Amino acid sequence: MFQSLRSLVGGKPIKREGTRRAADGIEPEAIVDLTEDPVIKQLVDRNKDPCICPVCIDVVKEPVATKCGHVFCKECLTRAMGPSKLCPKCRKTETSFVRLYTYLP
């Protein structure tokens, strides 16, 4: 699914300018509504419970995900990884993480 979504936006990474993204303020050419997709509906239904950070054992604040797929609070992950750059959950080497944005209707 992500590969096909990436092809919609050209697959180019977004440039970073300080703490802002270069794409801030740019309107999308198309909005893809996935709410009718049965797979997406199942995922949404299963994910109504709040995500719990495995570090602080609380509801995730400013959620981020590692490349290995684990979700943490941004602050918890930053502190837990420290200089070792290992995922606190599975101990795989992680050089970066992705900020997760959620839409709640």
C-alpha atoms as an extended CHARMM CRD file, in Angstrom:
* protein
*
       105  EXT
         1         1  MET       CA              0.0000000000        0.0000000000        0.0000000000  PROA      1               0.0000000000
         2         2  PHE       CA              2.7420000000        2.4940000000        0.9090000000  PROA      2               0.0000000000
         3         3  GLN       CA              4.5640000000        1.8760000000       -2.3450000000  PROA      3               0.0000000000
         4         4  SER       CA              1.4620000000        2.8270000000       -4.3440000000  PROA      4               0.0000000000
         5         5  LEU       CA              0.8570000000        5.8790000000       -2.1300000000  PROA      5               0.0000000000
         6         6  ARG       CA              4.4840000000        6.9120000000       -2.5660000000  PROA      6               0.0000000000
         7         7  SER       CA              4.0470000000        6.7700000000       -6.3460000000  PROA      7               0.0000000000
         8         8  LEU       CA              1.1790000000        9.2780000000       -6.0480000000  PROA      8               0.0000000000
         9         9  VAL       CA              3.4780000000       11.8770000000       -4.5580000000  PROA      9               0.0000000000
        10        10  GLY       CA              6.4900000000       11.0910000000       -6.6910000000  PROA      10              0.0000000000
        11        11  GLY       CA              8.4150000000        9.1440000000       -4.0510000000  PROA      11              0.0000000000
        12        12  LYS       CA             10.8190000000       12.0000000000       -3.3580000000  PROA      12              0.0000000000
        13        13  PRO       CA             11.7510000000       12.6800000000        0.2580000000  PROA      13              0.0000000000
        14        14  ILE       CA             10.6340000000       15.9940000000        1.7200000000  PROA      14              0.0000000000
        15        15  LYS       CA             13.4610000000       18.4670000000        2.3210000000  PROA      15              0.0000000000
        16        16  ARG       CA             13.8150000000       19.6800000000        5.8780000000  PROA      16              0.0000000000
        17        17  GLU       CA             14.3660000000       23.3210000000        6.7090000000  PROA      17              0.0000000000
        18        18  GLY       CA             15.1210000000       23.6790000000       10.4020000000  PROA      18              0.0000000000
        19        19  THR       CA             12.1310000000       22.2920000000       12.2540000000  PROA      19              0.0000000000
        20        20  ARG       CA              9.6840000000       22.9510000000        9.4140000000  PROA      20              0.0000000000
        21        21  ARG       CA              9.0920000000       20.7640000000        6.4140000000  PROA      21              0.0000000000
        22        22  ALA       CA              9.6490000000       22.2710000000        2.9950000000  PROA      22              0.0000000000
        23        23  ALA       CA              6.1650000000       21.0210000000        2.0440000000  PROA      23              0.0000000000
        24        24  ASP       CA              4.4030000000       23.0620000000        4.7660000000  PROA      24              0.0000000000
        25        25  GLY       CA              1.8430000000       25.3570000000        3.2050000000  PROA      25              0.0000000000
        26        26  ILE       CA              1.7170000000       23.4550000000       -0.0910000000  PROA      26              0.0000000000
        27        27  GLU       CA             -1.7110000000       22.2030000000       -1.0880000000  PROA      27              0.0000000000
        28        28  PRO       CA             -1.9310000000       18.5610000000       -2.2370000000  PROA      28              0.0000000000
        29        29  GLU       CA             -2.7720000000       17.8900000000       -5.8680000000  PROA      29              0.0000000000
        30        30  ALA       CA             -5.0980000000       15.0840000000       -4.8530000000  PROA      30              0.0000000000
        31        31  ILE       CA             -6.4770000000       13.6980000000       -1.6430000000  PROA      31              0.0000000000
        32        32  VAL       CA             -6.8730000000        9.9400000000       -1.5390000000  PROA      32              0.0000000000
        33        33  ASP       CA             -9.8280000000        8.8960000000        0.6110000000  PROA      33              0.0000000000
        34        34  LEU       CA             -9.1160000000        5.4520000000        2.0210000000  PROA      34              0.0000000000
        35        35  THR       CA            -12.0280000000        5.3590000000        4.4810000000  PROA      35              0.0000000000
        36        36  GLU       CA            -14.0550000000        2.9960000000        2.2780000000  PROA      36              0.0000000000
        37        37  ASP       CA            -11.1820000000        0.5260000000        1.8650000000  PROA      37              0.0000000000
        38        38  PRO       CA            -12.1290000000       -2.5890000000        3.9270000000  PROA      38              0.0000000000
        39        39  VAL       CA             -8.5200000000       -3.1490000000        5.0180000000  PROA      39              0.0000000000
        40        40  ILE       CA             -8.2720000000        0.4270000000        6.2990000000  PROA      40              0.0000000000
        41        41  LYS       CA            -11.6270000000        0.0620000000        8.0920000000  PROA      41              0.0000000000
        42        42  GLN       CA            -10.3720000000       -3.0750000000        9.8670000000  PROA      42              0.0000000000
        43        43  LEU       CA             -7.1820000000       -1.3100000000       10.9260000000  PROA      43              0.0000000000
        44        44  VAL       CA             -9.1040000000        1.7060000000       12.2090000000  PROA      44              0.0000000000
        45        45  ASP       CA            -11.5650000000       -0.4940000000       14.1040000000  PROA      45              0.0000000000
        46        46  ARG       CA             -8.7180000000       -2.4320000000       15.6980000000  PROA      46              0.0000000000
        47        47  ASN       CA             -6.8260000000        0.7240000000       16.5900000000  PROA      47              0.0000000000
        48        48  LYS       CA             -9.5270000000        2.5730000000       18.5240000000  PROA      48              0.0000000000
        49        49  ASP       CA             -7.7390000000        1.7460000000       21.7550000000  PROA      49              0.0000000000
        50        50  PRO       CA             -5.0140000000        4.2570000000       22.6110000000  PROA      50              0.0000000000
        51        51  CYS       CA             -1.4690000000        3.2300000000       21.7800000000  PROA      51              0.0000000000
        52        52  ILE       CA              0.6430000000        2.6370000000       24.8970000000  PROA      52              0.0000000000
        53        53  CYS       CA              4.3250000000        3.5900000000       24.9430000000  PROA      53              0.0000000000
        54        54  PRO       CA              6.4290000000        0.6080000000       26.0800000000  PROA      54              0.0000000000
        55        55  VAL       CA              8.8910000000        2.9690000000       27.8160000000  PROA      55              0.0000000000
        56        56  CYS       CA              6.6150000000        5.1070000000       30.0310000000  PROA      56              0.0000000000
        57        57  ILE       CA              3.6540000000        2.6640000000       29.9810000000  PROA      57              0.0000000000
        58        58  ASP       CA              1.2500000000        5.5440000000       29.2710000000  PROA      58              0.0000000000
        59        59  VAL       CA             -0.7610000000        6.7620000000       26.2650000000  PROA      59              0.0000000000
        60        60  VAL       CA              1.6930000000        7.8410000000       23.5590000000  PROA      60              0.0000000000
        61        61  LYS       CA              2.3610000000       11.5850000000       23.3860000000  PROA      61              0.0000000000
        62        62  GLU       CA              3.7830000000       12.9260000000       20.1040000000  PROA      62              0.0000000000
        63        63  PRO       CA              3.9020000000        9.4020000000       18.6100000000  PROA      63              0.0000000000
        64        64  VAL       CA              6.9290000000        8.3310000000       16.6110000000  PROA      64              0.0000000000
        65        65  ALA       CA              7.7360000000        4.9920000000       14.9800000000  PROA      65              0.0000000000
        66        66  THR       CA             11.0420000000        3.2770000000       14.4160000000  PROA      66              0.0000000000
        67        67  LYS       CA             11.8540000000        1.6100000000       11.0950000000  PROA      67              0.0000000000
        68        68  CYS       CA             11.2790000000       -1.7240000000       12.8320000000  PROA      68              0.0000000000
        69        69  GLY       CA              7.6750000000       -0.6050000000       13.4590000000  PROA      69              0.0000000000
        70        70  HSD       CA              7.5900000000        0.0810000000       17.1990000000  PROA      70              0.0000000000
        71        71  VAL       CA              5.7010000000        3.1580000000       18.4360000000  PROA      71              0.0000000000
        72        72  PHE       CA              6.8720000000        5.3610000000       21.3180000000  PROA      72              0.0000000000
        73        73  CYS       CA              6.4630000000        8.8640000000       22.7180000000  PROA      73              0.0000000000
        74        74  LYS       CA              8.9830000000       11.0730000000       20.9400000000  PROA      74              0.0000000000
        75        75  GLU       CA             10.6450000000       12.0880000000       24.2050000000  PROA      75              0.0000000000
        76        76  CYS       CA             10.7190000000        8.5140000000       25.5470000000  PROA      76              0.0000000000
        77        77  LEU       CA             12.3330000000        7.1580000000       22.3830000000  PROA      77              0.0000000000
        78        78  THR       CA             14.9060000000        9.9410000000       22.2490000000  PROA      78              0.0000000000
        79        79  ARG       CA             15.9200000000        9.3270000000       25.8720000000  PROA      79              0.0000000000
        80        80  ALA       CA             15.7860000000        5.5150000000       25.6570000000  PROA      80              0.0000000000
        81        81  MET       CA             17.8490000000        5.3060000000       22.4590000000  PROA      81              0.0000000000
        82        82  GLY       CA             20.5300000000        7.6540000000       23.7460000000  PROA      82              0.0000000000
        83        83  PRO       CA             23.8980000000        7.3370000000       22.0350000000  PROA      83              0.0000000000
        84        84  SER       CA             23.4260000000        3.5890000000       21.3940000000  PROA      84              0.0000000000
        85        85  LYS       CA             20.8230000000        4.2100000000       18.6350000000  PROA      85              0.0000000000
        86        86  LEU       CA             19.1060000000        0.8920000000       19.3950000000  PROA      86              0.0000000000
        87        87  CYS       CA             15.3390000000        0.3720000000       19.4140000000  PROA      87              0.0000000000
        88        88  PRO       CA             14.3420000000        0.0150000000       23.0900000000  PROA      88              0.0000000000
        89        89  LYS       CA             11.8780000000       -2.7550000000       22.1930000000  PROA      89              0.0000000000
        90        90  CYS       CA             13.8140000000       -5.0910000000       19.8500000000  PROA      90              0.0000000000
        91        91  ARG       CA             17.3720000000       -3.6700000000       20.0920000000  PROA      91              0.0000000000
        92        92  LYS       CA             17.7490000000       -3.2660000000       16.3060000000  PROA      92              0.0000000000
        93        93  THR       CA             19.9850000000       -0.4120000000       15.1750000000  PROA      93              0.0000000000
        94        94  GLU       CA             17.9160000000        2.6950000000       14.4200000000  PROA      94              0.0000000000
        95        95  THR       CA             19.3770000000        5.8500000000       12.9500000000  PROA      95              0.0000000000
        96        96  SER       CA             16.1000000000        7.7460000000       12.6970000000  PROA      96              0.0000000000
        97        97  PHE       CA             12.4200000000        7.6280000000       13.4710000000  PROA      97              0.0000000000
        98        98  VAL       CA              9.2390000000        8.8940000000       11.8370000000  PROA      98              0.0000000000
        99        99  ARG       CA              6.7140000000       11.2710000000       13.4410000000  PROA      99              0.0000000000
       100       100  LEU       CA              3.1930000000        9.8380000000       13.2640000000  PROA      100             0.0000000000
       101       101  TYR       CA              0.2670000000       12.1640000000       12.6900000000  PROA      101             0.0000000000
       102       102  THR       CA             -3.2480000000       10.9830000000       13.4160000000  PROA      102             0.0000000000
       103       103  TYR       CA             -6.5730000000       12.3040000000       12.2490000000  PROA      103             0.0000000000
       104       104  LEU       CA             -9.4540000000       11.9330000000       14.6350000000  PROA      104             0.0000000000
       105       105  PRO       CA            -12.8230000000       12.9070000000       13.1140000000  PROA      105             0.0000000000
